[in-house]
Amino acid sequence: MGWAFETGKIVLTALIIFSIAQVSERSTLMAAVLASIPIVTVLSMMMMHHEGQTAMEISGFAKDIVWLLIPSLLMFIVMPWLIESRSWDFYPALAAGLACTVSGYFLMIQMMDRFGLST
């Protein structure tokens, strides 16, 4: 059952991404709503539970996500700003947004460790 379960996880993830991309062709707002639902997080927590992690471990995972949401927002602020206000092309703006997010993650993890917020 191990390889079938792993294959199922991959297929489900691909279907979610494909579905959001298809919906975006009709409505970017609806695609954004679907993408913003923490479905990947919920599925990940369900899979973690299925694979034997405790409720406390999954709770720690959820709390860590809350803190990491803050730096993840940097991409959604920086990228549109560079495209709309600075006339950057898509890929350079995406790369800059991702670089800001990665830097933000690094700083947030340092803060979480320093203030005892990580599990």
DARAJO-V110881 format. One record per backbone hydrogen bond with DSSP energy under -1.0 kcal/mol. CO is the residue of the C=O (numbers start at 1). NH is the residue of the N-H. Records with the same first field share a line. If there is no record, write none. Layout:
BEGIN
CO = NH  NH
END
This chain:
BEGIN
1 = 5
2 = 6
3 = 7
4 = 8
5 = 9
6 = 10
7 = 11
8 = 12
9 = 13
10 = 14
11 = 15
12 = 16
13 = 17
14 = 18
15 = 19
16 = 20
17 = 21
18 = 22
19 = 23
20 = 24
23 = 26  27
27 = 31
28 = 32
29 = 33
30 = 34
31 = 35
32 = 36
33 = 37
37 = 39
38 = 42
39 = 43
40 = 44
41 = 45
42 = 46
43 = 47
44 = 48
45 = 49
46 = 50
47 = 51
48 = 53
49 = 52
54 = 58
55 = 59
56 = 60
57 = 61
58 = 62
59 = 63
60 = 64
61 = 65
62 = 66
63 = 67
64 = 68
65 = 69
68 = 72
69 = 73
71 = 74
74 = 78
75 = 79
77 = 81
78 = 82
79 = 83
80 = 84
81 = 85
82 = 88
89 = 93
90 = 94
91 = 95
92 = 96
93 = 97
94 = 98
95 = 99
96 = 100
97 = 101
98 = 102
99 = 103
100 = 104
101 = 105
102 = 106
103 = 107
104 = 108
105 = 109
106 = 110
107 = 111
108 = 112
109 = 113
110 = 114
111 = 115
112 = 117
END
